[in-house]
């Protein structure tokens, strides 16, 4: 077998380094390349296999905001490849038990087969997009996934600069600096019904095109001629000729338009249609990433005034849209960068959308929520769409030290509040607390996973996961920067949390778990992030009210 493409899932960070280290440990040749050589670490953290394209699919899934859970079993289910209920699922930290127990090895084989099938089918779905992203950016197919968004854009710009006869600047280190960003309105906490989300399509790229914003069109002296002046900040940009950024953006937009037009010649789902669809998607992704590149300090073409002007025009545009909405009697519930949440009145909202489109900026109704709940924090809400889908925004990334139990509690509370009632959500949380107090849970439910972002000896503050790593090292485990450690909080050990944090593999009985910690510091806080909007407090969840 001599494949041209090898798919993996998190293979850059796990499979390849593990296989290389294991082969070295047992003095065996790992002959994966076409020339019988082992994988070698390359740029962007990628593991290169000479003569073959090694594609880590996880790199592409990482960019998909709609996919909330990134593990292979959830991703395969999301893409309709394999339902979680129809496959073997073994937690990664339990695999060794299935190997050690001969009676469980058949399950381990089935688990591995399900993973292989999921990875292969996921690769078949994502390969066309990866190919088009590589084509647009100019990066090799096997490197475009692990490359940062900034790196992808920069390679694309360098190719364009070469065509225009422009010399790419050298990369330089710059001191950290900030500039005023987008508008994010204070939300109106509570329950809102019948809310429309009005979204500006590619707001920042369109602003850059409209006002010819580019490093080479910025006027830095008193030069004469026609120019655009950015609101608030006052920076000026020549109206002509077109700049590097705007020429490239126009090419991306026109190429996307051509791809979408070509799609109409083929039946949906045909190989030609799929390839063109992925091409137009890659072109859109790269165009939308242009502004982010403007504000990246590591960019070769970084100029603060360029990024600052784009956000200034963005703020001006959103403020204009807010005033137009209010003039039509629409209540503005929330606003964030390029979207507005307003009370939905079909005629008034349609009129608003039409008027904004006349200004030269494309807007559309992105979603309509039948029920929407905001907390007091920005960028954090849950909503039930008119199609019956649930959106949970801003909660999943709040805490990096939550157990799986806490995460599942929050998701279930959100669903109950939106589909049923607050009382049902409170009842559910109380049942979870009761299960904890009576030890009706598994050890896997309460494991907390944290990644070491530096070597253990480099930490000055001894956080729980650092203490856990030290305990593992004392027992002979090799733990270092980049490793993820799993731990639980036990009853004994001391008064401080660090003293009670132990590697989960050292704990063999759930009755050793400090259930009070999980109730007070995990379950209750996770639930209250949503329920406190309704006046629910800790005492109510713990059943301490009279």
Buried (B, 14 or more C-beta within 10 A) or exposed (E): EEEEBBBBBBBBBBBBBEBBEEBEEEEEEBEBBEEEBBBEEBEBBBBBBBBBBBBBBBBBBBEEEEEEEBBBBBBBBBBEBBEEEEBBEBBEBEEEEBEEEEEBEEEBEEBBEBBEBBBEBBBEBBBBBBBBBBBBBBBBBBBBBBBEBBBBBBBBBBBBBEEEEBEEEEEEEEEEEEBEBBBEBEBEBEEBEEBBBBBBBBBBBBBBBBBBBBBBBBBEEEEEEEBBEBBEBEBBBBEEEBBBBBBBBBBBBEBBEBBBEBBEEBEEEEEEBBBBBBBBBBBBBBBBBBBBBBBBBBBBBBBBBBBBBBBBBBBBBBEBBBEBBEEBEBEBBBBBBBBBBBBBBEEBBEBBBEBBEEEEBBBEBBBBBBBBBBBEBBBBBBBBBEEEEBBBEBBEEEBEBBBBBBBBBBBBBBBBBBEEEBEBBBEBBBEBBEBBEEEEBEBBBBBBBBEBEEEBEEBEEEBBBBBBBBBBBEEEEEBEEEBEBBBBBBEEBEEEBBBBBBBBBBBEEBEBBBBEBBBBBBBBBBBBBBBBBBEBEBEBBBEEEE
